[in-house]
Amino acid sequence: KGTVPARTPRDTFDCIISSREANLSDIQYNSVRVVKGFSESYRFVHLTDMHVGDPRLYAQERRPENRGVAPAAIVKQILNEISFLDPEFILVSGDLVFGGPYAPEYAWAFDLLSRFSLPTFLVPGNHDGYASGGGRLRDGLECWKQVIGPPYYSFDYGGKLHFICLNTYDGPASRRDGFYIAVRQWGGAMGRDQLAWLEQDLQSARGEGRNSIMVAHHDPRGNVHEFGGATSPADVDGDGYAEALRWPHMFSYQEWNDRTSGRAVVDLITRNNAAAAADPGAGAVSHILLGHVHGDFIDRDDDSGTWWVHTTAAGSAGFSRDDFWGYRVIAVEDGRVVSLNR
């Protein structure tokens, strides 16, 4: 436990923890935010698909206003803008790096984020977790744990909201195996351990009367938008989930690979919200913040009463000439989301 001096200004600080007995120390940059008090009305930012190290932007035709800008400068400009906005925190939902040589990419991304005094919570995407040689040659998720931290977790902010940060590129290295970014399965999946944790975490938040906001990279509903469905050869049986059974399918769009875990996540959300509806004092999952598609759109699931929010890429290739680079500023009033500006 530590004590913050009374006159410490509102700012973000590094945290250094050391043990003389064990001869170990660790530093977490920008990990301590000093605030005068928790408010139930504030703004936070959803940022996704930064893709540090992405070479595609040098070859892709860009919108006219972006043609004279180096790709690496885009994310830096966005972080400068967010620093000016001074939100309470940033939620980053995956694809922090591109997925080539992980050592320099993670070092580059870590250095970039550590320059800005912004409280940042991150979860991995598929580009962050590719493996080779069954994980013996490389494993992006192991790099993530070493450089960034745990791949899934949750936290409370104020007295009314609970934030659930998920790893939707879960599973053994064999499922994530390939060469460079040529990986057969790059859609979403979630293992049993994380599903069990999620069920318990939702139950706890609901019992405390906190509404939950989820942050994830992939949409567990599968190919529910224009990029997937029957248009994806990776969806062999047309059920909305990209099984990706053959190597050529790596070039087809994949939202979620494992149908069992995808439907399990959706079922957990639906059952949680049904239980919350029956108890006026219980908390429900109000919003799910997603990336992966590099597009900006929102839809509502009437069965669960949940808003599914896809945010555009912060600095990577777009799927159409109309796609823009950016982020989403989300406003909260009295513990409830009131706007989802893009």
C-alpha positions as CSV (number, residue, x, y, z in Angstrom):
1,K,0.0,0.0,0.0
2,G,1.1,3.5,-0.7
3,T,0.1,7.0,0.3
4,V,-0.4,9.9,-2.1
5,P,0.7,13.2,-0.7
6,A,-2.2,15.6,-0.2
7,R,-0.8,18.3,-2.5
8,T,-0.1,16.0,-5.4
9,P,-1.5,17.5,-8.6
10,R,-4.1,15.8,-10.8
11,D,-1.8,13.9,-13.2
12,T,-0.5,10.5,-14.2
13,F,2.6,9.0,-12.6
14,D,4.9,6.0,-13.0
15,C,4.8,3.3,-10.3
16,I,8.0,1.6,-9.2
17,I,7.8,-1.4,-6.9
18,S,11.0,-3.1,-5.5
19,S,11.9,-5.8,-3.0
20,R,15.3,-5.7,-1.4
21,E,14.9,-9.2,0.0
22,A,14.1,-10.7,-3.5
23,N,16.4,-8.3,-5.3
24,L,13.6,-7.6,-7.8
25,S,12.0,-4.4,-9.1
26,D,9.4,-3.5,-11.7
27,I,8.2,-0.2,-13.2
28,Q,4.8,0.5,-14.7
29,Y,4.7,3.7,-16.7
30,N,1.7,6.0,-16.4
31,S,0.0,3.5,-14.1
32,V,-1.1,5.8,-11.3
33,R,-3.7,8.5,-12.0
34,V,-4.2,11.0,-9.2
35,V,-7.7,12.5,-9.2
36,K,-9.4,14.8,-6.7
37,G,-12.4,12.4,-6.6
38,F,-14.3,10.0,-8.7
39,S,-17.1,11.6,-10.7
40,E,-20.1,9.8,-12.2
41,S,-20.0,12.2,-15.2
42,Y,-16.9,12.2,-17.4
43,R,-15.5,11.3,-20.8
44,F,-13.3,8.3,-21.9
45,V,-11.9,7.3,-25.3
46,H,-12.2,4.1,-27.2
47,L,-9.2,3.5,-29.5
48,T,-8.5,0.5,-31.6
49,D,-6.4,-1.0,-34.4
50,M,-3.3,1.1,-34.1
51,H,-1.2,-1.6,-35.9
52,V,2.3,-0.1,-35.0
53,G,4.6,-1.4,-37.7
54,D,2.0,-1.9,-40.3
55,P,3.6,-1.7,-43.8
56,R,0.3,-1.7,-45.7
57,L,-0.3,2.0,-45.5
58,Y,2.7,2.7,-47.6
59,A,1.1,0.9,-50.5
60,Q,-2.5,1.6,-50.0
61,E,-4.2,4.6,-51.6
62,R,-5.3,6.9,-48.8
63,R,-7.9,9.6,-48.5
64,P,-6.6,13.0,-49.9
65,E,-6.2,14.6,-46.4
66,N,-3.9,11.7,-45.3
67,R,-1.6,11.2,-48.3
68,G,1.3,13.4,-47.1
69,V,1.5,11.8,-43.7
70,A,3.7,8.9,-42.6
71,P,1.7,6.1,-41.0
72,A,3.7,6.3,-37.7
73,A,2.7,9.9,-37.4
74,I,-1.0,9.2,-37.4
75,V,-1.1,7.4,-34.1
76,K,1.2,10.0,-32.5
77,Q,-1.2,12.8,-33.7
78,I,-4.2,10.9,-32.3
79,L,-2.5,10.6,-28.9
80,N,-1.7,14.3,-29.0
81,E,-5.3,15.1,-29.6
82,I,-6.5,12.8,-26.9
83,S,-4.0,14.4,-24.5
84,F,-5.6,17.7,-25.3
85,L,-9.1,16.3,-24.6
86,D,-7.8,15.0,-21.3
87,P,-10.3,12.1,-20.8
88,E,-10.4,10.0,-17.6
89,F,-8.9,7.1,-19.4
90,I,-8.4,5.3,-22.8
91,L,-9.7,1.8,-23.7
92,V,-7.6,0.1,-26.4
93,S,-9.4,-2.9,-28.0
94,G,-6.6,-4.7,-29.7
95,D,-4.2,-4.8,-32.7
96,L,-1.7,-2.6,-31.0
97,V,1.1,-4.0,-33.2
98,F,1.1,-5.5,-36.7
99,G,2.4,-9.0,-35.9
100,G,5.6,-9.2,-37.8
101,P,8.9,-9.1,-35.7
102,Y,7.3,-8.8,-32.3
103,A,10.4,-7.6,-30.4
104,P,10.8,-4.3,-32.1
105,E,7.1,-3.8,-32.7
106,Y,6.2,-4.2,-29.0
107,A,9.2,-2.0,-28.0
108,W,8.1,0.7,-30.4
109,A,4.5,0.6,-29.2
110,F,5.5,0.6,-25.5
111,D,7.8,3.6,-26.1
112,L,5.0,5.4,-28.0
113,L,2.4,4.9,-25.3
114,S,4.8,5.7,-22.4
115,R,5.5,9.2,-23.9
116,F,1.9,10.3,-23.1
117,S,0.6,10.7,-19.6
118,L,-2.7,9.0,-20.4
119,P,-4.3,6.2,-18.3
120,T,-4.6,3.4,-20.8
121,F,-6.2,0.0,-20.5
122,L,-5.4,-2.5,-23.3
123,V,-6.6,-5.9,-24.5
124,P,-5.0,-7.9,-27.4
125,G,-6.3,-8.4,-30.9
126,N,-5.3,-11.1,-33.4
127,H,-2.3,-9.2,-34.7
128,D,-1.0,-9.0,-31.2
129,G,-1.1,-12.8,-30.6
130,Y,0.2,-14.6,-33.7
131,A,2.5,-17.6,-33.0
132,S,5.0,-19.6,-35.0
133,G,6.4,-23.1,-34.5
134,G,3.7,-23.9,-32.0
135,G,4.9,-21.0,-29.9
136,R,8.5,-22.1,-29.8
137,L,9.7,-19.6,-32.4
138,R,7.4,-16.7,-31.3
139,D,4.2,-16.2,-29.4
140,G,2.7,-12.7,-29.5
141,L,0.5,-13.3,-26.4
142,E,3.6,-14.1,-24.4
143,C,5.2,-10.8,-25.6
144,W,1.9,-9.1,-24.6
145,K,2.1,-10.5,-21.1
146,Q,5.7,-9.4,-20.7
147,V,5.4,-5.9,-22.2
148,I,1.8,-4.9,-21.6
149,G,0.3,-7.1,-18.9
150,P,-2.6,-9.5,-18.4
151,P,-4.6,-10.3,-21.6
152,Y,-8.0,-10.0,-19.7
153,Y,-9.1,-8.4,-16.5
154,S,-11.7,-5.9,-15.2
155,F,-11.9,-2.7,-13.1
156,D,-14.5,-0.4,-11.6
157,Y,-14.6,3.4,-12.1
158,G,-16.7,5.5,-9.8
159,G,-19.6,4.0,-8.0
160,K,-21.7,2.9,-10.9
161,L,-19.7,1.5,-13.8
162,H,-17.7,-1.7,-14.3
163,F,-15.3,-2.3,-17.2
164,I,-14.6,-5.8,-18.5
165,C,-11.5,-6.1,-20.8
166,L,-11.5,-9.4,-22.8
167,N,-9.0,-11.3,-24.8
168,T,-10.9,-12.6,-27.8
169,Y,-7.8,-14.1,-29.5
170,D,-7.6,-16.7,-26.8
171,G,-6.5,-20.3,-27.1
172,P,-3.3,-22.4,-27.5
173,A,-0.4,-21.3,-29.7
174,S,-1.3,-24.1,-32.2
175,R,-4.6,-22.3,-33.0
176,R,-2.7,-19.0,-33.6
177,D,0.2,-20.6,-35.5
178,G,1.4,-19.4,-38.9
179,F,4.2,-17.5,-40.7
180,Y,4.4,-13.7,-40.3
181,I,0.7,-12.6,-40.4
182,A,-0.3,-15.5,-42.6
183,V,-2.3,-17.4,-39.9
184,R,-5.1,-19.8,-40.8
185,Q,-7.4,-18.7,-37.9
186,W,-7.3,-15.0,-37.1
187,G,-10.9,-14.6,-35.9
188,G,-12.0,-14.7,-32.4
189,A,-12.1,-17.5,-29.8
190,M,-12.3,-17.7,-26.1
191,G,-11.1,-20.5,-23.8
192,R,-12.9,-22.2,-20.9
193,D,-10.9,-20.5,-18.2
194,Q,-11.7,-17.0,-19.5
195,L,-15.4,-17.9,-20.1
196,A,-15.6,-19.1,-16.5
197,W,-14.0,-15.9,-15.3
198,L,-16.3,-13.8,-17.4
199,E,-19.4,-15.5,-15.9
200,Q,-18.2,-14.9,-12.4
201,D,-17.2,-11.3,-13.1
202,L,-20.6,-10.5,-14.7
203,Q,-22.3,-12.0,-11.7
204,S,-20.3,-9.9,-9.2
205,A,-20.9,-6.7,-11.1
206,R,-24.6,-7.4,-11.5
207,G,-24.9,-8.2,-7.8
208,E,-23.2,-4.9,-6.9
209,G,-25.6,-3.0,-9.1
210,R,-22.9,-1.8,-11.6
211,N,-23.7,-1.6,-15.3
212,S,-20.9,-3.2,-17.3
213,I,-19.1,-2.0,-20.4
214,M,-17.1,-4.7,-22.3
215,V,-14.0,-4.0,-24.4
216,A,-12.9,-6.6,-26.9
217,H,-11.4,-7.0,-30.4
218,H,-13.7,-9.5,-32.1
219,D,-17.5,-9.6,-32.3
220,P,-18.6,-12.9,-30.7
221,R,-21.8,-12.8,-32.7
222,G,-19.8,-13.8,-35.8
223,N,-20.0,-12.3,-39.2
224,V,-23.1,-10.1,-38.6
225,H,-22.0,-7.2,-40.8
226,E,-21.2,-6.6,-44.5
227,F,-17.7,-8.0,-44.4
228,G,-18.7,-11.5,-43.4
229,G,-21.7,-13.9,-43.5
230,A,-22.2,-15.8,-46.7
231,T,-19.6,-13.6,-48.4
232,S,-16.7,-15.2,-46.5
233,P,-15.4,-18.5,-47.9
234,A,-13.9,-19.2,-44.4
235,D,-17.5,-19.6,-43.2
236,V,-17.9,-23.1,-44.7
237,D,-21.4,-23.9,-43.4
238,G,-22.8,-20.4,-43.6
239,D,-23.6,-20.1,-39.9
240,G,-21.8,-16.8,-39.5
241,Y,-18.7,-18.3,-37.9
242,A,-15.4,-18.6,-39.9
243,E,-14.2,-22.1,-39.3
244,A,-11.2,-21.5,-41.6
245,L,-10.6,-25.2,-42.3
246,R,-8.2,-24.7,-45.3
247,W,-5.1,-22.5,-45.7
248,P,-6.6,-20.4,-48.5
249,H,-9.2,-19.3,-46.0
250,M,-6.6,-17.2,-44.3
251,F,-7.2,-14.6,-47.0
252,S,-11.0,-14.6,-46.3
253,Y,-12.6,-12.3,-43.7
254,Q,-12.9,-13.8,-40.3
255,E,-14.7,-12.3,-37.4
256,W,-15.0,-15.2,-35.0
257,N,-13.7,-18.8,-35.6
258,D,-15.0,-20.8,-32.7
259,R,-18.8,-21.0,-32.8
260,T,-19.1,-22.6,-29.4
261,S,-17.3,-19.9,-27.5
262,G,-18.8,-17.1,-29.6
263,R,-22.3,-18.2,-28.8
264,A,-21.3,-18.8,-25.1
265,V,-20.2,-15.2,-24.8
266,V,-23.4,-13.9,-26.4
267,D,-25.5,-16.2,-24.1
268,L,-23.7,-14.9,-21.0
269,I,-24.5,-11.3,-21.9
270,T,-28.1,-12.2,-22.7
271,R,-28.7,-14.2,-19.5
272,N,-27.0,-11.5,-17.4
273,N,-29.2,-8.8,-18.8
274,A,-32.3,-10.9,-18.4
275,A,-31.5,-11.4,-14.8
276,A,-30.8,-7.6,-14.4
277,A,-34.2,-6.8,-16.0
278,A,-35.9,-9.0,-13.4
279,D,-34.1,-7.1,-10.5
280,P,-34.3,-3.3,-10.7
281,G,-31.2,-2.9,-8.5
282,A,-29.0,-5.2,-10.6
283,G,-26.4,-4.1,-13.2
284,A,-26.6,-5.0,-17.0
285,V,-24.1,-5.0,-19.9
286,S,-25.0,-1.8,-21.6
287,H,-22.2,-1.5,-24.3
288,I,-19.6,-3.6,-26.0
289,L,-16.7,-1.7,-27.6
290,L,-15.1,-3.5,-30.5
291,G,-12.5,-3.2,-33.2
292,H,-11.1,-5.5,-35.9
293,V,-13.3,-4.3,-38.9
294,H,-11.6,-0.9,-39.3
295,G,-15.0,0.6,-39.7
296,D,-17.3,2.8,-37.7
297,F,-20.8,1.6,-37.0
298,I,-23.2,0.9,-34.1
299,D,-26.1,-1.6,-33.7
300,R,-28.4,-2.6,-30.9
301,D,-29.3,-6.1,-29.9
302,D,-32.9,-6.0,-28.8
303,D,-32.8,-9.5,-27.2
304,S,-30.2,-8.4,-24.6
305,G,-30.7,-4.6,-24.8
306,T,-27.0,-4.2,-25.5
307,W,-25.3,-1.6,-27.8
308,W,-22.5,-3.2,-30.0
309,V,-20.1,-0.4,-30.9
310,H,-17.5,-0.8,-33.6
311,T,-14.9,2.0,-33.8
312,T,-12.7,2.8,-36.8
313,A,-9.0,2.1,-36.9
314,A,-6.6,4.6,-35.3
315,G,-3.9,4.2,-37.9
316,S,-4.2,1.1,-40.2
317,A,-5.5,0.1,-43.6
318,G,-9.1,0.8,-44.3
319,F,-11.5,-1.5,-46.0
320,S,-12.9,1.2,-48.2
321,R,-12.0,4.6,-49.5
322,D,-14.6,6.1,-47.2
323,D,-13.0,4.8,-44.0
324,F,-11.3,7.4,-41.9
325,W,-8.7,7.2,-39.1
326,G,-9.9,8.2,-35.7
327,Y,-11.2,7.2,-32.3
328,R,-14.4,7.5,-30.3
329,V,-15.1,9.9,-27.4
330,I,-17.7,8.5,-25.1
331,A,-19.5,10.6,-22.6
332,V,-20.9,9.4,-19.3
333,E,-23.5,11.2,-17.1
334,D,-24.6,10.0,-13.8
335,G,-23.0,6.6,-14.4
336,R,-24.6,6.0,-17.8
337,V,-23.3,6.4,-21.4
338,V,-25.1,9.3,-23.0
339,S,-23.2,9.7,-26.3
340,L,-20.9,7.7,-28.6
341,N,-19.4,10.4,-30.8
342,R,-17.0,9.3,-33.5
